[in-house]
Amino acid sequence: MSIQQHEALKARQRAERETFPDTLGLRVHRAISWLGRAEKEVANGDLDAAFIFYWVTFNAAYAGELIDSQSDTSNAREDFRRYFGLLLKADSKRAIYDAVWTRFAGPIRVLLDNPYVFSPFWQAQRDGSGASWKTAFERSQATAHSALTRQDTQTILQIIFDRLYVLRNQIMHGGATWNSAVNRDQLRDGVEILAWLIPTFISLKMDQPELDWGQPFYPVVEA
């Protein structure tokens, strides 16, 4: 995998930043800085670090502060729904559509069929409820496959990031070993998907600076 978009986005940001509202300019500047770090980890072959830095990039560009708790997954889902709706509204050239349905159809299908990024699977391991998660997983797969058939981009994005949020929690809350062999598949697919989608999200923000992308939760404060 070799997806390097940091330099191109940075050059564009420098050329256009005077036309951005301050709030958008700050978000884009921060997001691009973390994107460069993520791409360095891809080049280094460190999937764990690359995933973490891509997620920080996503947060930096995101319209609201993501909830930092596994118990608040439902709140994150609603935030994702609103955010993806705004991105798709800005996507007049269908860049997200093309990425989802052309470039990453295979990795997305593999990720969605992986139970290790499905939250009820881990809940069942914690509470000892055995295979009770399988019914919910089958329902989720049916929803995902229906959305794939209908090429429903917003629903697929929501499901993808719901699964990636589980992986994010596993890593950020210390529930995985660095460079572990047991989670390579989901990390490889997750990094590949994020490496394409997140720069696309940043580019769309710059395409449509007049949209309300939200206030930064941590603005720059002059001392």
N, C-alpha and C positions, 0 to 999 in steps of 0.2 A: 504494500500500500504506500503510495507516495502522493499525497494531496497537500500541496503547499499553496495557500491562498493569502497568507499573512502579508507578504510584501505588496501584492497587488491591491489589497484592501487598504493598507496603510498609505500607499501612494494616492489612492482615490480620496481617502479621508483628508489628507493634507491639502489636496487640491480643492475640496468642496466644503471644508469645515466652516468657513466664514458664512455659508448659507444655512447652516444648521441652527435650530434653537439651542440655547445653552444646555438644556437638559438632554437633548438627543446627542449633542456633541460629546458630552461627558460619557454617556453610555457607550457610544461607538468607540471613543478613545480607549476606554477601559477594556471593552470586549476585545478589541484588536490586539491590545497588549497581551492579554491572556491567551489569545489564539496563537500568537507567535511562540509562546512557551509550550503550548500543547503540541504544536507541530515539531518542535525540537525533540519532545519525548517520543513522538512517532518515529522520527529519524533515528533516535537512540534505541528503538525497539522496546521501550518500557510502556506496555499497554496500560498498566495500573495508573502510572503518572499521567499518561496521555488522557485517559478517561477523566481523571480528576480535573485536569486543567481545561479540558473541553467543557466540563460541567460548570466550572467557574466562569468560562467565557459565556456560556448560556445564561448564567445568573446575571452577569454584568450587562448583557444586552436586554435582559428580561424586564418587562414593564412593572413587575412587583417583586418583592422579596419572597423567595420560595420558603415554605415552611420547613424548618429543620427538625422534623420529628416524624418517625414512622407512623405515629398515631394520627397524623394530620394528612394522610395520603388523599383523603376525599377533598380537602381544601386545595391541595396541589392540583388535583384533577380539574377542579373548576377553574383555577387560575390558568392551567394549560389550555382549557377549552376557549377561554376569552382571548388568550394570547395568539393561539393558532388561527382563530377567526380573523383577528386583525392582520396577521401576516398574510393570510390567503386573500384578504381584501386588497392588500397592497401588491399582490403578485399578479400583475396584469400580463406578464410574459410567461406565466406558468412555470417558473423555475422550480418551485417546490414540487409541483405535479410531475415534472419531468424527472426530478431526482428520485421521487418515490416510486413512480411507475415504470421508469426505464432503467435508471442506473442501479437502484438498490432493491428491486423486487425480490431477488433471491435472498440476500442477507436479511431483509425484513421478514420474509416468510419463515426463515430458520429461527430468527429471534422470537417470533410470536409463537412458535411451536416448542420453545424451550421452557420447561416448567420451573427451572431454577431462577427465572426472573419474574415469577408469578407470585405475588404476595401471599395468597392463601396457602400455597405450598409450604412456605416457611412458618406460617401461623399454625398449620397442622403439625409441623415438627415440634413446635414449642408446646402446644397444648395436648399432644399425644392423640389427636383425633384421627390418626392413620390416613386412610385414602379419601377422607371426606372432601379434600380439595379438588378431586378429579372431576366432580360434577360441575363445579364452578369453572374449572379450566376448560372443560368441553364447551360450556356456554360461551366463554370468552373467545375460544377459537372459532366458534360458529359466527359470533359477531364480527370478528376480524376477517374471516373468510368471506362473509357477506359484503363487508365494506370493500374488500379487495376486488370482489366480483363487480361491484357497482362503481369502483374507482372513486370511493368516497374519501378524499384526501384528508379532510379534517378529522374524521373518525379514526383513520389509520394513524395519523400523527398523535392523537390522544392516546391510543393504545400503545404505540411505540414508546412514548415518553413515560407512560405508566409503568411499563416493563423496565425501562432504563432507570427509572426512579428507584425501583427495588434494588437494582445493581448499585446505584449510587449510594443508597442507604447501607448496603452490605459493606461497601468499601469504606465509606466515611465514618461509619460507626464501629469500625474495627472488626467486622464480621467476616473478614477474608484475610488470607496470608498474601503478602506481597509476592508477586511472580508465581503464585500457586498454579499447579497444573490443572486443578479441578474446575476453574472458572474461565479457562482460556477462550472457549468457544464464544461465550456471551460477551466477554470483553473485546475480542477481536471484532465481532459483528457490531457491537455497540460503538467502538471507536471509529470503525469505517463509516457507519451511518452518521455519527455526529460530525466527523471530519468534513463531510459534504454539506449536511443540512445547516449547521451553525453559521459557517461563512455566508451561506445563502440568506439566512435570516438577517445577518448584519447588512448585507448588500441591499436587501429590501427596505430596511430602515432608511438607508441613505437615498434610495429611490423615491421614498415618500416621506420627506421630512415634515410635511405639513400635518401628518396624522398625529394623534395624541398617543405617544409611546409611553407616557407615564413619567412621574417624577422619580428621580433617584432616591433611594432610601438613605443613602449616605452621601450627601452632596459635599463638595469641597467647601471647607470652612476656613475663612481667612483668620489667622491668629491676631 
